[in-house]
Amino acid sequence: MTEFVTVLGAGLAGSEAAWQLAEAGVLVRLFEMRPLKSTSAHQTGNMAELVCSNSLKSESENSAPWQLKRELRQLNSLLLHAAAETRVPAGHALTVDREVFSKLVSEKIAGHPRIEVVREEVTEIPQEGVVIVATGPLTSDALARDIARATGADRLYFYDAISPIVEADSINYDIAFRASRYGKSIDGGDDYINCPMNAEEYDRFIDALLEARSYDPHIPEDNTPYFESCLPIEEIVRRGRDTLRFGPMKPVGLTDPRTGRWPYAAVQLRQENLRADSYNLVGFQNSLKFGEQARVLRLIPGLENAVFVRYGQIHRNTYINAPSCLTPTLQLRNDPRIFFAGQISGVEGYVESIATGLMAGLHAAAYVQNKTPREFPRESALGSLCHYITGADPANYQPANITFDLLPHLDDAMCAKLKRDKKARHAEVCRRAGTAMEAWLAG
């Protein structure tokens, strides 16, 4: 075979798509503009760089993220294999050393004999050949304009944010303690560092947060929304003083060894790398000015002398109105040789981006080999993700994470049988998804 597929972007989706194509026997030309041209959020030129956090979500059995990852493993996802090799402790979450992870993916991609990596910026979608657009939420302005032309719609935006990271040695362990919520950890260990607060400390922190100055994101469009699942902490607290301690600062299941009780509020820190020399503040994405971040976050007991490896940031997220222009196989309706994958298609989250990259890669491989791309079963997590992307209301389309709300609901008879047993209902949804995937793989 001499025909190749062009993949634009070597992030999570593009890297997975390129690998799936190559493994299917297709030649791939993978374009990545970094490090020649960087973005406001990336720090390296590595492929599959994790920007916002280092967590690939829950590994708890019969959860929606677990089911999605189970299906990806069935399909030999490169990035799930890389995650397993670079995993760091984080309770029931699949969390990786982001630097080692991206280096490993880069080595695998660059070493594949059917993948050519081209380090240059692409400013328009190629007019010929099969193309997968996986340029992510920080697509360059020139290419974004061409994507808007190709999709027949204006770009859409929401604001996304990044959590800060601190040096492990700068944490005060006389106050901070290790524990996983309710003692739940994959290996029974205490994977998180917890900074407890009493009511007075919490109020002082909230007052400082409300007074702190934020950066202007410098995005020209008015009324650009935040993504609800990744709100900056200063935006959360504007909705009520107690919102943080019922959200990312929820103390339940965390017993402070100094008091033998749950604290009034708690900040959790998650291991950032295999060396365990840095930790990120879980759920503490923000857009505060760096000096303000240092001042406010050092009010957290245990972080009074924190040394910041990276401050929180806010950035633009660009995505197309997928329901108006994509088919269930992630192809443009008006030009089926063009596929979309990753956050630019309107999914949110690392695993979801990997999933759409894998699906686009398999569908594009079938297309270029003159086969009909096969939709994933609706009952599966993969099929449900595509169903949302391509079947949601175009007038109110917003990015989505994988949740049980996206998967088909059980019928009334089954719900009545399982009554109020939520875990049993979720297990049944996952069982049906697994059965559907097995049938799809066999077909």
N, C-alpha and C positions, 0 to 999 in steps of 0.2 A: 504494500500500500504506500502511495506517495502523498495522498491528501493529508493535510494536517488540520487540527483544530486550534484556533487562537483563543487563549484564555487571558483576559485582561484583569490583572490584580493577583498578587500572590499572598493574600491574607488567608484566613481560615478556609473560606469557601473556595477561593481560586486554587489554593494548594491541594485541597481534597479533590476538586474537580479534575485538575491536571493529573493527579495520581490515578484516579479511576479510569480516565481516558487511556493513559499509558498502559495500565494493567490490562485493559481490554484490547490492546494491540494497536491503538491509534497514536499517531505522531502528534506531539503537542508543542506549540510555541507559546510559552508563558511569559507575559510582559509584566514587569514591575518597575515603577518609576523610582522607588527608593533604592539606594541612598542618594541617587543623583538629585532627586527632588523629594523632600520630606513633607510631612503634614504637621498640623498643630498638636497632634497627640502621640505620634510614633517617636521612638527614641533610637531605633536601629534600622538597618536595611534588611534584617532577617525576615524570612517568610513566616507567616502564621504568628506574627507578634501579637501577644495579648496586651491590650491597651488598658482596659478599665479595671480588671481584677485578674486573679489567677485561678478562679474557681470555675469548673465546668459542671457545677450544680450537683444535686443529690444523687447518691448511689443507693439510697434506701429502696429496698425492693417494693415493687408495685406503686412507685411514684411515677408521675408523667415523665420527668427527666430521665429516670432510670429506664423506662420503656423505650424512649427515643434512643438512648445510648445502647440499649440491648439490640435494637434493630441495626444501628450503625455497626456494631461489632459483628453481627451476622453477615454484613456486607463488606467486611474487611476494611473498615475505615483506617486509613493511614494515621490520621490525627488522634483517633482513639487509642491506637497502638502506641503512638508517641506519648500520649498522656499517661498511659500505664507505666511506661519506662521512666517518666520524670516526675512521678507523683510525690507529693509531700503530705505530711499528716494534716488532716482537717476534719476530723470526725467522720460524718457520713457524706461529706462532699468530696468530689473528685477534683482535687486541687493540685496544681503543678508548679514546678520551678519554671517560671515563664521564660527565663533566658535560655536554660538548657533545652526546654521544649521547642522553642523557635529555631535554635541551632540544629537540633536533631531533625526537625522537619525540613529545614533548608538543605541539610546534607543528603537526606533521602531523595528530595526532589532533584537537586543538582546532579545526583549520581545515577538517576534513571536514564537508561540509554535512549528512551523514546521521548524525553522531555528536553527541549532547548529553552534555556532561561535567557530572556532579553531584558537588560536593564536600561529602559528608556521610557519616557512618558508617551502615552498614546492620547492624542487629542480628539480622535473621532473613532467611531465604530467602523472596522474594516468593511468595505463595500462588497467584498466577495468572501466566500468560504464560511464555514461554521464558526461561530463565535460564542464564547461564554463571557458575559459581563459580570465580573465579581470584584468590582473596584471599591466596594465598601462605603461606609458612611462619610468618608472624607475624600470622595471622588474629586479630582481636580476640576476647577471651574470650566475649563475648555471642554473636557470630556462630558461633564454634567450637562452642558448646553446641548451637545450632540445627542446625548441620551434623551433629553427632553424632546428633541426633534424626532427621534426614532419612536418614542413611545406615544407621541401625540399629546403630551400633557406637560404642564409645568412641573418643575421640581417641588418636592414637598420637604419640609424640614421639621425636626424637633430638636431640642437641646438635650445632649447627653453629658454625663459628668464622670469624673475619675476620682477614686479614693486616694488619700495620702498614704505614704509608707514611711515607717520610722525604723531607725537602727535598733536591733534587739538589745544591744548593750546600754542603750539610753533609757530603757524602761526600768522603773523603780519596782523591783520585785518584793520589797518590803510591804508594798500595797497591792500590786497586781498579783493575781494568782492564776494558776493553770487549772482549767476545767472545761469539759465539754458539757453542753446543756443536758441535765439529768444523767450525766455520766455516759452519754451515748457517743461512742467512738468506734470506728471500724475494728480497732485492735484493743479496745477497752482503755486506751490511754486518755490523757487530758490534752487535747490538741490545740486548744485556744488559750490565749492569754486574756484575762479579764480584768478590767479596771472598774472597781465598784464605786458608786456614789451614794451618799446619803441625800436627804431631801434638800438640805441647805446647799450642798455642793452642786446638786442638779440645778437649782434655781439660779445660782451664780453663773453657771455655765450657759443656761438659756438666756439670761440677760445679756451676757457678752456676745452670744451668737446673734441675737436680734439687733444689737448695736453695730455689729461688724460690717465693714464695707466690702462689697463684691466687685468683681470685674464686670465691665460692660462686654458682652460677647461679640459686639460689633457685627451682628448679622442684620442686614438692612430690612428684612421683612418684619412687619409689625405682627403682634399677637402670635408669635411662634410658640407652640406649646412645649412643655417638658414631657419626657416619656415617664408615665406614671409609676413604672416599676423601678425607676432609677432617679428619683427626685434628689436634688441637692438637699443637704440637711437644713440649710437655712430656709428653703422653700417649705419643707415639711413642718418646721416649727412655727411658721407663719399661720399654719392651719390650727394651731392650738399648742399651749405650753406642754401638754402631756403627750403630744403625738410621738415624740422621739422615744419616750420610755415605754410606749406601747408598740414601737416599731424597732428600729435598729438598736436601741438601747434597752430592749426588753430584758429584765433580769431573771425571768422565771427559769428554774432548773439550775441556777448557778449559786451554789452555797459558798459564801465568803468564809474561808477557814478562820479568819480573825474573830468573826461574830457567831458563826454557826447558822447564819440566816441568809436569805436572799437579800441583796442590796436593794435600795430604792430604784436604782437604775444601774446599767453596766455597759461599758464599751468593750466589744470583743475585738481582738487582734488575731489575724490568721497568718500562719507562716507563709512567707513569700517565696523562699527558695530552699534548695536542698541543704545549703550551708546553715540555714536557720539563723542568719545574721540580720534579717530584716523582716518586718511584719506590717501587713496593711490593716487599716482600720475598717472593719467590716461595715458596709452600709454608710460610710462617712464621705461619700462623694460630695463635692462642694465647689462653689465658684468664688470663694472668698479670696481677696488679695493675699499674697503669700505671707506678708508680715502679719496680717490679721489672723490667718490660719495658725501661725506659730503662737500668737498671743492667746487665742481662744482655745486651741486644742491642748495647750499646756496647762489649762485649768482642770483638765481631766486628771483625777488622782492616779498617780503612777506614771503620768506622762509629763510631769512638771519640768523635766530636763530633756524632753524628747529631741532627738536629732532627726531631721526629716531627710530621707533619701529622695522623696518626691512629694510635692504638694498636690492637693486636689486641683482639678481643672474642669472647665466646661468646654465643650466643642460642638460644632454643628454635626448633625446627622442627616444625610441625604438619602431618600428612598423614592422609588417610583410608585405610582398608583397601580399596583399589580393587578387588582381585580378588573381594572378597565382594559388591561392590555396583555395579560399573560394567560396561557392555557394551563391545564393541570400538569403538564409536563414541563412547565417553566419556559415555554417558548413564546416569543412574540406572536400575537395573533396575525399581525400584518406582515411578518417576516419570520417564518418558522426556523430559519437557519440561525437565529439569534436567541440565545438562552440567557436567563438572569439567575444569579445565585447570591446568597449572603444577605447582609443587612440592606443592601441597595434594593433588594426585592421586597423588603418589608417584614423581615423577621428580626427579632431582637434576641441577643444572647449568643454565646460562643457555640454551644452545641447545635443550636438551630441553624447557625451559619454553616457549620460543618455539614449538617444534614442536607441543606439545599445545595451545597457544593457537590456532595456525593451524588445526589439525585440528578443534578444538571449534567454531571460528568457521565453517568450511565445513560441518560437520555440522549446526550449529544453523541456518544459512542454508537448507540443504535442508529441514530439519524445518519451519521456519516457512513455507516456500513449498510445503508439502504434497508434498514429494518424499521419497524414502527415502534417508537418509544412507548413503553408500557407504563400506564399510571400505577402508582402504588395503591394498595387497597385502602379504602376509606376507613376501615376499622383500625388500621395501623397508625402509629404516631407519625410516621413519615407521610402517609397519605393524608392524615388530618391536617398536618402543617401545610401541605400543598392546597388542600381544600380551603383553608382559611385564606391563604395568600391570593388564590385565584377566584374565590367565591364570596368574599366579604362584600359588604356594602361599599361601593367606590366613593360614595359621598362622605363617608365617615371612617375611612380606612386609616388605621394606626398600626404600627408594628406590634407583633405579638410574640411572647414566649410560649413554649409548649406547656399546656395545662390540660387538665381533664376536661375543661370546658370546650376544648377544640375537638376532642375525640367524641365519637357517637355516644349519646346517652343510652343507658339501659332502658328497656321498655318497662311499662308500668308493672307487669307481672313479675319481672325479675326484681324490680325495686321493692315490691311488696314482699317478695320472698326474703330478701336481704334486710328488709325493714330499715332500721336506722344504723346499720353497721357500715359505716363509711369505708373502713378498711376492706371489708369484704366486697363492697361495690367496686372499689378501685382495683382490687385483685381480679375481679371478673372482667373489667374493661381491659386490663393488661393480658389476661388469658385469651380473650377474643382477638386482641391485637396480635398476639403471638401466633395464634392459629391462622389468622389471615396472612401473616408474613410467611409462614411455612408453606402455605398453599401457593403464594406468589412466587416464592423461590423455586418451588417444584415445577411451576408452570413455565 
